[in-house]
Structure formats: C-alpha cells, structure tokens
Amino acid sequence: MAETQSENNKPIEFTLQPTVNAGHDKVNTLSLFTGGGGLDIGFHRAGFRIVACVEIDKNACETLRLNIGKYYDSNCKIYNQDIRDLCPEEVTQERIDFIIGGPPCQSFSAIGRRAG
C-alpha cells in the first residue's frame, strides 16, 4: 500500500501490482544505446533480464559480449549497428516488457562538440 497527496491535500491510497512475464520471474528488457553496459548491469542487479542490446560502437559490443553469462543470458542478442537501421521484428523472438537506453546527451557527445 502506498500513499500520495491529491490536489486538495487528501491522501490517496493505492496498491502497486507487480506484473510478471509469463514463464519468467524477470522482466524481459531491450537495451538501446547500450554503450559498455553500465545501465544494463544496474537493471540486471535489480532483477531485470536483458534479452537484446543495440549499440553502434564495435568496441562497446565486444565488452558486452564478454559479459554474456555474467550480466546477460547466454541467448542475449548483441546488435552492433545503427539503431536507425534495425528492424524491430529482428530484435528478438521473445516478448519485450521494458525498454531502457542511454542515448548520448547532445551537449556532451562528440557530435555535439563538432556542431560548433
């Protein structure tokens, strides 16, 4: 049971109902702009199951592959390509329950610095 305040300061009570993916005790998660996988490790430790990662950087994908079996299931798919070229149907045959991502902040990215 959780509680929050309404506009007129009266408490509103509600119950959070966790959802469970049928056949799994973890939430199937797609990771976009994965980088070296730091965000994924946090979600993995929180009980999420990363089923696929999309990352354009070749070296970052090698790091991700080294972590298969530790932070990623052995059947986790690593897509080393631009997200704009990825067909959603190709990503995974499993149901995706949750999407996470770490897109670059434009003011700090290499592309942003080159913009002038």
Secondary structure, DSSP 8 states (H G I E B T S, - for coil): -EEEE-TTS-EEEE-------TT-SSEEEEEES-TTSHHHHHHHHTTEEEEEEEES-HHHHHHHHHTBTTTB-TT-EEEES-GGG--HHHH-SS---EEEE----TTTSHHHHHT-
